[in-house]
Amino acid sequence: MRRVHNAASELLDRVGASCEGKTAYLHAGGTLSYGELRGRARRFAGFFAAQGVAPGERVLLVLPDSPAFPAAFLGAMLAGACPVAVNTFLKPEDYAFFATDSGSRLLLTVEGHAAAAAASADCPAVVCDGDGPQDLQNFAPDFAPLPAADDALGFMLYSSGSTGRPKGVPHRQADLLRPAATWGPILGLGPADVVLSSSKLFFAYGLLASLVLPLSAGAATVLFPGKPGPYDIYDLMAAHRPTAFFGVPTLYNAMIRAFEPAMKESVTPLCVSAGEALPALLFEEWERLTGSAVLDGIGSTESCNVFICNPREERRPGSVGRVVPGFEARLVDDEGRDVPAGAKGHLLVRGESFCRGYWNRPDKDRETMLPDGWVRTGDVFEERDGWYYHQGRSDDMLKSGGQWVSPVQVEEALLRHPAVAECAVAACRVGGLDLVCAFVVPAGDAKPGKALTLEWRGHLLRALPEHMCPARFECVAELPKTATGKVQRFRLRGN
């Protein structure tokens, strides 16, 4: 028998009446309590119903990290509708694609945002401020949540586009609650915690860090509407003294380079990294400078969860950790056969929080969604004694001298050279041959040229087998990245 309830209502009610006055969100305009959040979400539900949004229909959210986002997201679910959260830093044509692809009935954005140009008769735009639409207060805060089955359409996100155009990833109602029962116990957040995330709410990682997990735990969350750089994060840490920080490897790298001793006292005791694997060097440098060890893990938009993570009591630099309880993992070869321990393999994961397919993309379903609930992540790993080591994306793996090369291993070794700020390794077409090439952002006063290239090559030859050393080094001002900070190696291939 299918259970019928409303996941958003359950999430809002988890902390109980005793937390009505407790702070749920801290933002530039002040604070928002749990009681105020619940009331505002119910007002949003009434607003959506009045706009004619029916259960199961989509509502496109193009909102910054402000109190309006969690209230609108949860309010849509209370009304039985499906919030579709998308990146706020894109171009008008991207929002036209999202509106059409998702079939959204309504578009919420802020004054002057490029998304307003995507409005149409089928999907009109509603302008919000930091709290919501101008007439939100006209709706009562006592909307009765509409019941929905666990497998009913609950919310939708879009993949980050690290391998091409974003894909709609629809999740069921129950998927909103599952991370608190799987990844949540590893993090151990509680009512006394204050959370800060660099990842925006429209990303799966940001939704977990700034909405699902803190609200499940009764914690408070700091909201920052813009794109936070390293100094923004240090300022927010000093101002709000969070106890848990969720970041990504590229930001940890930038924060290490921006670090000053006076910043140490405000760094959070719990530091989490996801989005892509954290290089061992960054783990070591962050702990050396701040005294806080980073808890690294890996998840996906498809799972809206983290399925492999380091346990808090034992962290291994260079490893994304062990399989999170509630998930299963396998490493397989190109034919789908399990590989022996210590061998590289394509990661397959199975767990309840995974989506059942992409939005109107049966071609991608066939590639990714396998029989018996297994999902192809597109990543290559090694597993040793239950610990997983990321080797790169499946389509990023290279062949040199007839042997497979992991770009991640080369990048980690190259990153240890003091004249390297960032780097990425990809296959490039040179003289009709595919060669291993390194794209490097030089650090500080490093001067690109033959001498520096020879220095980098010598450094790598001391750390890696010769077939893994790039045949070519190219200095670049920056690396192509997704909005989540993932390096887009596919944009470098063939250059």
N, C-alpha and C positions, 0 to 999 in steps of 0.2 A: 504493500500500500504506500502510495506517495504521501509524504508529509506536506501539509499545507500551512504556510505561515508567511511572514514577510521578513527577509533577512535584514533590511535596513532598520525596521522597527526593533528587531531583536538586538542588533548592534547598539542602537541608541538606548535601549532599556537595560543593557548588561550591567552598567555601573550602578543602577538603582537610585532610589529617591535620595539617598544620603549624599550623592554627588551633584545634586541639582545646582548648587552654588559654586561647585569646584570649576576652576578654569580648564576649558577644553582647548582653546586656542589663544595664543598671544600674537598680536599683529601690530602694525604701525599705528592703527587707530585705537588701540587699547586691548581689551580682552573679551572673550566670548565664553560664557559658562556652558556647562553641559545642559542645564535647563534651557538656556537661551538657544542653544544649537538644536535641541529637540523641537522647541516651539517654532523656530525658523524653518526647519526641514518640513514640518507639517504645514506651515504657511505655503511653502513652495509646492507641496503636493496639491493643495487646494488651487494654487495658481495654475499648475499644469492641467488639472482637471477642467478648470474654467476656460483654458485655451483650447479645449477639445482634444487633448492628447489622451488617447485610449490606452488601456493596458497592452503591453507588448510593443507599442510604438516607440520610436527613438527620439531623443532630445539631444541635440549637438551642443556640447559645452565647450566654449572657447573662452575660458576664464582664467585669470591669473590665480596664484596662490593667495587667496583672501577668504574671509569668512563665507562669501557667497558660494565658493566652490563646494565645500563639504555639505552645506545646507541644500544646494541645488542637486547635487549628486544623490544624496540620501532621500531628498524630497521626491525626486523622480521615481526612485525605487518604491517609496511609500505609496505612490499613486499607481504602481504596477507598470510604469513606463521603464524604458531602458536608457539611462544616461550614456552618452557616447563622448568620452573625454579625449580631446585632441590637443596636439602641440600648439601653443599660443605664439610661437616665433616663426611662423611660416608666411607664405605669399598668398594673395587672394585666390589664385587658381587652385591652390592646395585645399582651401576651405570649400570651394565649389565641388572639388572631387569628394571630400569627406561627406558633404551634405547629400550629394547624389548617390554615392556608394552606399551610405548607411540608410538612405531613405528616411532621413530625419524629418519630423513634422515641425520642429521648432529649433531655432538657433539662439543661444544665449551668449552674449559677448559684452565688451565694455566700450564706452564712448571712444570713437576714433579708431577702432581696431579694424585691420584689413579684412577680418572675417565678415564684416557687415556687407561687403560687396557680394557675398555668396547668397544673400537672402533672395528668396523668390516667393511666388504665390503659394507654392507647395511647402516652403520652409521659411516662414517669415522670421525676421530677427527681433530679439528683445534686448534692449540695452540695459545693462546692470551697472550699479556702482559696487563698492566693496561689500555691500550687504545683500544686494539683489535688485530686482526690478523696482521702479519707483513706487508702484502700487502694492508691493508685497504686504504691507501692514493692513491692507483691506481684507486679507484672508485670515480666518481664524486659526489659532495654533492648536486646534483639537481635531484635525483631519483624522478620520479612522483609516489606518493603513489597510490597503487592499491585500487580501491573502493571495499567495502565489505558491505554486508547487516548487520543491527544491530544484527541479530541472527546468523551471520557466526561465525565459530570457531575463537576465538581471541587469547586466551592464556590459559595455563594450569599450575596448581600448584598441589602439592601432599599434602595430609593430613599429619599431624605431626606424626601419628602413636601412639597416646596416648592410643588407644584401639586395637592395632594390626598392621599389615603391612600397609604401606601407600597406599592410594587410589588416583588415578588420578582424579582431579577435573577440568573439562574443562569449561571455561567461554567464553561467547560471546564477540564480539567486543565492544558492548555498555556497558558491565559491567565495562570496564576500566574507564568510565566517570561518572558512577552513584554515587560513594562515595562522590564526590565533591558537589553533590546536596542534599545529605542526611546527612551524618555525618559531612561533611565539614562546614556547617553553625554553628554547635554547637562548633566546635573548633575555628572558626574565624581566620584562618591563612590568612596572607596578604603578599604583596611584601617586607615588612620590616622584616619579620620573618626569623630566622635561625633555622633549625630543626635538631635534633639529635635523632637517634633511636638505641636502643640496639638490636632490632629484625632485622635479616638479610633480604635483599631484596628478597630472595627466599621463605620467608614466606609471607602469605597473609597480616599479620599485618605490616611486614617490607615493603612490596610493597606499602601499603597504606601510611605509614609514611614517606618513603624515595623517593617515586616516584609519585604516583597518586595525593596525596593531596598537597604537596609542589609545584609540577609543575603546578597544576591547579591554585594555588594562586600566582604564580610568586615568591615564597620564595626560599631561598638557603638551601641546605642540606649538612650536614657533613657526609662523608663516612669513615668507619673504616673497614678494610678488615678482621680482626681476630674476635675471640670471646671476646667481651669486658667484663671485670670484673668490680667491683665497682670502683677501682682506675683508670682504663682506662676511665670510664665515667667522673669521677671528673676531670681528666686531660684534656679531650676533652672539658668539660664545661669551664674550666679555659682558654684554648687556643683559643676557637672560640666564646665563650659567646653566645651560642644558646638561643633562646627565648622559644623554645618548646622542651620537651623531651618525647619520647615514650619508656616506659619500661614495664617490667612484674613483678608480685608480688615477685618472688624469687630474682630478682635483686634489687628491692626496699629494701627487707629484708637485703641483703648483703650490700647495700649502707648505710643503717641505722647503721649497725654494724661497718662500716669503717669510718663513719662520724667524722670529726674534725671541730671545729668552724671556722677555716680559709676557709673551703670549702663553707660556707653558701653564700657568696656574689656572687658566680658564678652559683648557682643553678637556673635553668630556672624558670620564673614566671608561665609558663604553663607546668604541669607535667601530663602525661596521662598514664593509665595502662589498659592493656587488656591481652588476652591470657587465663587467668582464673580469678576468682573473687579475689579482693583485700581484705584481712582480715581487719576488722575495726581497729585492733591494729596497723597495718602497716600504715594505713591512718593517724591515730592520731599521731604516733611517727614521721612520715615524716614531717607532718605539724609543730609539736612542734620543731623539730630540724632545719628545713630549712625555715619555714615561708610560704612554698608553699603547697597548697592543691592539692591532686591528683584527676584527673578526671577519674573515673573508668568506664569501659564499657565492653561489651561482644559482640563478633562477631564470625565468623567462616570462614574457608577456602571455604566452600560451598557458602557463601554469598559474600566473598571478600569485606567485609564491617563490620561495627559495627552497630548492630541493636537495642541494648539497651545501654543507656549511661546516666550518670549524666549530667544535664545541668550545664553550668559554673556558673550560678547565684545561684544555690542551689545544694549542694553536701551532700549526706547522707552517713556517714561511714557505711560500711557493706552492702550497696545496690549497685548493678551495675547500677541503675538508672531507667529511664523511656524509653518507646519505642521511638525510633528515628522516626521522621516524614518520611513517605514513606514506613514504615513497619507496620505489624500487628502481634500481639502475642496472644496466647491462652495457658492456662494450662489445661491439660486433665488428666484423670485417666487412668488406664491400659486398659480400654475398649474404650478409646477415647472420653469420656464424659467430658464436661467442669466441672471443680471443683469450689466450692464456694470460694469467696474471703477469703484469709488467710489460705487456705488449700494448701498442697503440690501437685504439678502436673508436668507432663512432658511438657516441653516447646515446642510449635510449633510456627514457625515464617513463615510469608509470605512477599515477597517483590520482586521487579523486578531484583535485582542484583544476586539472587540465581541461581546457576547452575541448569540445567534441569535434570541432572543425572550424575552418575560417569562414568569414562572412562572404558568401557567394563566390567562393574560390575552390571548386571541386578539384581543379588541377593541383593546387597546393595541398589539399587534403590527402590526395593519393601519395604525394611525396613525403608527407610528414606524419599523418595519422595512420599507424600500422595496426594489424590485427591484435586482438586481446588487450587493447588499451595502451599499447606502447607508443611513445611519441619520439620521433627523431628530432633531436635538438639542433643538429647541424654542427656539433662540436666534436673535436677529437681529444681524447683523454688517455692517460695511463692510470692504472689503479695498482697501488702497492699496499698490501696489508689493510685494505679498506679505505685508504686515503686516495683521493683523486687529484691528478695533476693535469692542468689544462695544456694542450699542445697547439691549440689554434682552432679556427673554424674549419670544417671539413673542406670547404672550397678554397681555403687559404693554404692548405698543405702544398709543399713544393717537392719536386724531385731534382736531385743534383747528383751526377755521377751514378745514376741508377738507384739512389737511396733517398728515402723520404726525409724531408727536412721540416721541422716544426718552426714556423716563424716566431712563435712565442719564446722558444729557447734561445734563438739568435738575438731577439730583441732584449731579453733579460740580460744576456751577457754584454751586449753593446751598451746598455743603459748604465752599466757599472763604470764606464769610462767617464772621467770628469768633464770631458768636452762635449758630452751628449746630454741634451735636455730632454728630448723625446726622439723616438725612432719607430719605424715600421718596416717590416720586411715583406716583400712580395716578389712574384715572378715577373720579369720584364723580358720583352722580346728584343734581343740585340743580335744583329747579323743573322737573323733567321733562327736563332736559338733562344730557348727559354732559360734565363739565368737568374740566380738568386741575387736580388738587389736590395740594398738598404737605403731608406729615405730618412735622413737625419736632420733634426732641428738642433743646430749647434748651441752649446751652453755659453753664457757669458761673453767673454772676449775671444772665444775660439775663432781662428781665421781659417775658413774653408780653403782647401788647396791640396796639392799632391802630398805634402808632408803630413797633413792631418789624416788624409785617407790611409796612408801607409801606417800611421800610428794606430788607427782604428783596426786595420786588418791584422797588425801584429798582436794587438790586444785580444782579438777574437781567436787567432791561431793558438794563443796560450790557453784559451778556455774551452775551445770546441774542436772537433775533428775538422780536417781541411774541407771536406765536402759541404760542411755547413756554413763556411765563411762566404759572405757575399762576394760576387765577382765584380760588383759595381756599387759605389757609394754616391749618393746624390744629396747635397745639402738643400734643404727647403726651409721656407719661413714658417710654415705650419703644416700639420697633417690634416687631411680631410677626415671629419668626424661627424657622427650623428649628433642630434641634440642631447643625447644621453652621455656623450663623451666617448663613445666607442669609435675606434679608428676604422675607417672604411677602406680596407685594403683593396677591395675590388676596384676602387677608383685609381689605385696606383698601378694595378696590373697592366702590363703592356707598355707603360711609359718608358 
